[in-house]
Amino acid sequence: MPTIGELLSDAGARLRASGSATARLDAELLLGFAVGADRTSIVAHPDAPVGQEAAVRFEEAVQRRESGEPVAYIRGIKEFHGLAFAADARALIPRPETEALVDAALVEVMTRLGRRAGEAGRGGPDGGGDPVRVADVGTGGGAIAVALATGLRARRVEMGKHVTILATERSPDALDLARENAVGHAAADGMRFVEADLLPPVLPDGGAPLDIVLANLPYVRTDAIADLPIAASFEPRDALDGGADGLDVIRALLERLPEALAPDGIALLEIGADQGEAAPLAVEALLPGWRSSVAPDLAGLPRVLRVERPGP
Ligand SMILES: C[S@@+](CC[C@H](N)C(=O)[O-])C[C@H]1O[C@@H](n2cnc3c(N)ncnc32)[C@H](O)[C@@H]1O
């Protein structure tokens, strides 16, 4: 029987030769998947033998990865914001840089709950009144909406009562995956899933305006799609292609903000690292008088565009 160390070293070399920039990590994750253990156990036990069934499963997984398929689709899982999300070809694989958007959203929701509680003269998020209404536009597999709901629950926010999340998506397949992920994390309370082009013509709750619009929409320039790693070719093109300058879908959402946002509402939109100047210019052109700023992700790259309606 081959050992973990032998299989890793062979697969690592093959995956490196096939063009993976993360060959050793891929091999460790795939072997963990094949034997039903986490990566730490794999790394910690290089001399452990691997049974025949697991070795066959591993070989199949390595062959899929050699063909370029992303590790997340092969394992059927992707870690995001400390949670395990089901991942498959129905939706984009959640990216680590999107965690910056979730973190910014958590701060924004908690600030608003604190303010509402203060206005109601009580402490904590139980201030009463309307919930903070959030939308995650183009939710894909639901990563942002579910991570936000889970993070809020950990802060003792009662979903539905204090916060509602509208998760929209143009792709019905992706929306199904988002529902599955919400149910899988027991995060569906207070969440609604709606198939829509950006936002539904009539918002839920009788058209009540949104306090916070979140979105990680496609922002890759059409002519840059071919240069993406081969793994991206397994993902839905609609999840990536942002048009000639990458900002087509983001601009379409900006145009919807005046009708969708409450008077003190804001939008937090993920942008490409090379769009830190172009995205605020798009806000200036489409929403004169609105404020915008860009915050970096953990790598220090421009990532979260914040758009605010001017005060009264
Ligand atoms: C970059 S992916 C992000 C998915 C998810 N939000 C995430 O962060 O992992 C963009 C998503 O927006 C969806 N999308 C693209 N255009 C849309 C539109 N006009 N209305 C609604 N969803 C759209 C795509 O189907 C895709 O799932």
The ligand as an ORCA input file, in Angstrom:
! r2SCAN-3c Opt
* xyz 0 1
  C     -18.624     37.112     -9.178
  S     -20.038     36.057     -8.948
  C     -20.166     36.205     -7.176
  C     -21.020     35.209     -6.500
  C     -21.087     35.433     -4.992
  N     -21.683     36.709     -4.683
  C     -19.717     35.352     -4.361
  O     -19.208     36.380     -3.911
  O     -19.142     34.248     -4.331
  C     -21.319     37.087     -9.582
  C     -22.709     36.528     -9.513
  O     -23.606     37.525    -10.008
  C     -24.593     36.901    -10.820
  N     -25.105     37.933    -11.742
  C     -24.495     38.433    -12.822
  N     -25.281     39.372    -13.397
  C     -26.402     39.453    -12.651
  C     -27.591     40.231    -12.738
  N     -27.775     41.124    -13.708
  N     -28.540     40.031    -11.795
  C     -28.370     39.129    -10.805
  N     -27.264     38.357    -10.681
  C     -26.299     38.521    -11.594
  C     -23.878     35.762    -11.473
  O     -24.798     34.772    -11.906
  C     -22.955     35.294    -10.362
  O     -23.545     34.297     -9.595
*
